[in-house]
Amino acid sequence: MDLSADDATALWRHTGGWATGLALALTWRHADGQTLDLSLFDGDTPAVADYLATEVVTGLDDGNRDVLMRSALSEVVALELVVAVSDRSDAGDVLERLARRNTLIGRERGAHGGSGYRYHPILLAYLQAEGRRRDAGAATARHLVASRWYSDRALGAAALEQSLLAHDPIHSLELLERFGLGLILTGEPDLVRRALGLLRGRSDSPATVCLRVLLEPLSDPARRGPHHLLGAAAEAVRVHADRTPNAAAADAWAFMVEILQALYATEQADVAHRYAALQVSALVATARQDPFVDLLAALAEGRCLDRLGQSAAAEDILRQVSEAARSSGLPWLFLQASDLAATAAGHAGNWLHVAMLEGQMAVALTGPPRPTELLTAGLTAGIAAWPIAPGAGRALLYAMIHRYDHCEVLDVDTLMELASPDALMADVGVTVPAEVLLLLSQLDNASHSRQALDRLLLLMRELGAEHPRALSLCCIPLIEVSEALDGKTETQSIVRLIERALGEDCLEVLLIRFLLTPPTRAGHPAEERLRSAALEERTAWRGATIVSAWIALAHVAELTGRHVESDLRLLKGLRLASRIGCERAFLARGGEGLALLRGRLGRLGDLDECA
């Protein structure tokens, strides 16, 4: 069977891969029509409910059935909590007997710090639905008891999940104010987003507005959403100043507003003002005692310093935040800090640091298993793609860029999902580079090269200034394909477009202008400008461009009989490529770099193996 990504997700989450559950789901769909949405299938579907009632519930006495129903709070539930909600000291004995006779319940070690039990998702859905049908008020009360139990133990995600199941906005707001910031930083933005949805129109507290800002992508160039929310956050701080009994919490959210204003500042004067405010704010001493607030403040400071031209200092701060986030298990913050640190390192010309940081992000994948793991699990051979967990998109993007630079096959399905503007929490800092990679993979296909060229030119015209690092990937391929399809005259207009988008003094523009200049034995002024910029390394948008520049300079020196100079230039490019991991530059323009290497194999010293 061919299953869409959405259908595969629904089956995986709602049946847990259980063979009988899969059979019931597909039989239900076949009987009622192929258009049925499999995401609607769960343990409360009549066919499944009848099966579970017969196989699991029938035969239990009223007391045991009551324990089973009351304890069905989440997939994993601690024994101590089961005792609390069932009011039965022997609840563990009841569940143990049920686990022995039924594989849909199992013992779970280390359940929130103690022993507990795991419910299969399809059984859990049935028990929760049946519990609500029998007594909706009691079911809600149980979830609230569970939420407070988790909250008392500082288990924020579990507490908020239970509060959402109880559909209690007041308690959810209390939990967001206490745990919301930590949940976003630890990679639970979906949960926070759901809670904010429950509170929409009911609460505009400083906490809720600040959390909404944090869910906005940092790389969004429009910035209208964040700036509108920041105004609302500042107003919420003013309005709630006298209403909040906890002065320390009020100060923390007031300082959060200052942090977010610094993070999203764009104009140079505003950036300088916001950075200074973070240093002298009256709230600094108390608010930064919270480690989450302190790390976010450091993130904002690093971004401000980079925008103010102090890129080396910015990189130092951002790498400290990145390391602290990684060691503390804060994936969202790790990816944001690493990405900003890589940008700052590029501005400072530290391309080895850029490669290291991008490599760290490329392997920092989180979320559900990828398709190959599902295939080995035997779920289906027809899954086109597996949905990307929130926060993992940026890591996957860098993994795809790493593949591209290493001339490896790109995962087109993953790139299509990353490039989708309709994806949950779509981030243009991910969608735009992903689309660029997709189009680059199509340029070599004769039947798609024209459409890919036109789309890349549109992206360069519309988004090049906002996403120069992403669009810099396609500079040389654009020139190559344009020359082949339209000739040199049309290519000159593309050069001017790239110049307007990326900046006339950047290495990418100097390189493509040099590539269109006929070689001369005496050398051309464009050659010296390119050589000086390649040596300085600070004007490139990507380290790979520096490699390409040295290959182009070596090729021209070779053509004009300057063989020693060609050797030195090629070695510079090869050494940098070996350090930052960039083989693709040697394939450009019909493999000019490869041709230079072939003639020198055996004479490149410690770089021979790399060559």
PyMOL commands that set and color helices and strands:
alter all, ss='L'
color gray80, all
select helices_A, chain A and resi 5-15+19-32+38-40+46-57+62-71+79-86+91-101+121-134+136-152+156-166+169-185+189-199+206-214+224-240+247-263+268-280+284-287+291-307+311-328+331-347+351-362+371-376+393-405+412-419+428-443+449-463+468-486+488-502+507-515+525-536+543-559+563-580+584-598+605-607
alter helices_A, ss='H'
color red, helices_A
select strands_A, chain A and resi 76-78+105-111+114-119
alter strands_A, ss='S'
color yellow, strands_A
deselect
rebuild
show_as cartoon
